[in-house]
């Protein structure tokens, strides 16, 4: 079995980015500012709006899908042999 190192690294980086976005949801406005989401997003988070959480959750899901796709391409998961 051959493992694609580049895709494995890509999967790891996608995982890190997903975790950073989860940090934004958990820690709130200060993390949105730190990560460059913009003042409007940070202000909405400070006001208790659900919009930043919904948007950021969608981004997290996308990065998790990309992680799974990269791990599959690397031969680490969903490696079916017919």
N, C-alpha and C positions, 0 to 999 in steps of 0.2 A: 504494500500500500504506500503510495506516494502522497505526501502532504505538501500543499502549496503554501510556502512560508509567507509570501506577499499577502495572500488572502487571509491568512491567519492573523497577521499584523493588522490588516484592515479591520477585521472583526473585533480585535482588541480595542482599536481606536474608536470604532463605532460604539462599543460598550461604554468606554470612558465618557464619550460625548452624551450618551443617553443618561448616564449617572449624573453628569453635571446638570442636565436639564431637570432631572428629578430633584436635584439640590435646589434649583430655582423654585420649584413648586413648594418644597418643604420649607426653605428659609425665607422666601418671599422677596420683597422689593429690593433689598440690598443685593441679593444675588442676581436679580434681573438687571440691575444697573451694572454690576461687576461683569456680567457676561455680555453686556452690550445690547440688551434687548430694547433699549430705548426708554426714555422718561415716561412716555404714555403708558407703556406696559407696567413699569414700576409703580406709577401712580394708581393704575387700576388695581394692582395687587394690594397696595396700601389701603385702598378703599374697600377691600373685601370682595371685589368683583370676581366672578367665576371665569370670566373670559381669559385671563392669563393662564389659568390652570387648564382649561380646555385646549387652548392653542398649544401650550407646552406639552400636554399629554399626547396630543396628536404627533408632535415632533418626536417624542420619546418612542412611540409605537413605530414610526418610520425607521428610526435608527435601530430598533430591535429587529425589525424585519430585515434591514440591510445586514445586520450582524449574522442572522440565521442564514441568509443567502450567501454571505462570504464564507461562513463555516461549512456550508454545504459544498460550495465550489472548491474549498480547500480539502475536502474529503474527510472532514471531521464529524459531520452529522448528516443524516439523510443520505447515506452513501449506499445506494441500492445497486446490486449486481444481478443482472439477469442472465 
